[in-house]
Amino acid sequence: MSLHTAFPSPNEIALAHSHSVLSLIKEQILASGSWISFERFMNLALYAPGMGYYSSGATKLGSAGDFVTAPEISPLFGRTLALQLLQISQHLKHAEILEFGAGSGKLALDILIELEKAAELPEKYLILEVSAELRQRQQMLLASKIPHLMHRVEWLDQLPDQFNGVILANEVLDAMPVHLVAWHDGVIFERGVVWQNNQLAWQDRPLQNTDLYAISSQITPQINPDSHSDFEYVSEFNLAAAGFMRSLAKCLHHGVILLIDYGFGRNEYYHPQRNQGTLMCHYRHHAHDDPFYLPGLQDITSHVDFSAITHAAVDSGLALLGYTTQASFLINSGITKILAQTSAEDTIRYLPQSNQLQKLVNPAEMGELFKVISFGKKFTEPLIGFNTRDMSRLL
């Protein structure tokens, strides 16, 4: 029995939309000589204008969507991030906040409420959002909850030429299209997508992308030892993420970048036992590894290689300020102090918050897999989020 039979069935409108996305992908494959890279496929499935997963109107976040992010789990997450932002703002003049991929707008809401309590609101809270549907959700949420602060919130279509302040991105890097690389008997291939037997299928071709080859060939000795000549290995390379970091470095004049996502340093990412990579899909709160299932209706992600992110950032003139687990970052920044503001005797309010905190910091939940990494320009003050257990040495 197929694993997909256990998934909720899409309605007729959603199914018709997926068929349209599939037709678009098929056309692109046939127009490209019968083969496209997985990076191209993922880009179409997620971001094709008006059709891709992040470009259409389907609900993505929350119980009615496909996955739940930390801001959706608890306001403790955003309130704690606000404490780190407060520390940064003390050392920056006229600092603004720029959030990438703001999801439902919940993180922006919680941060602004906490900063207002501290009388430390930024002049502007900027949001760069590629999804028109999510942008509308963000605007509706913020306008309904904090209408008196809406004059401080501004949506952008592209990065500003110059920015002073904090750039924040929670679960953005994992949704960037990745290339798939396969090693067969010591030879490097790029894994792509073809249209075969009236359906999508995998096909490996000798790797021709020079940038991709230069990066993947550097790790071959680690994952294809001489003692295993028949060793097969598949993994992802996120060239877009490196370009993203270069763009942020060019934009940031004075300030800090905070990135939160799931992933590892390079040695752990390309571990011999992780021979099928980290590609993961999310459909109606079901996690699976089939990116061809209902294109346009499911999220497709891969874990983040934080070493590659760091190399791109440092090469672009940014300084690494810290790298640690989400659990350590939140505890260092004061999440338990925020929880303590609610009396434990007030069980109706305290117990739900306590359970939410556990989801955010428990190693079996989000605490260890999710990492926080920070870079700065013209900023040298130690950040409170990395006071203990800074794992920069693992990069």
Helices and strands as residue ranges (DSSP letters): G 3-6, H 12-31, E 36-37, H 38-47, H 70-73, H 75-89, E 96-100, H 106-117, E 125-128, H 132-145, G 147-152, E 153-156, E 163-170, G 173-175, E 179-184, E 187-196, E 199-206, H 210-223, E 232-237, H 239-251, E 252-264, H 266-269, E 280-283, E 286-288, E 299-301, E 304-305, H 306-315, E 319-325, H 326-333, H 335-340, H 347-361, E 370-377, G 384-386, G 392-394
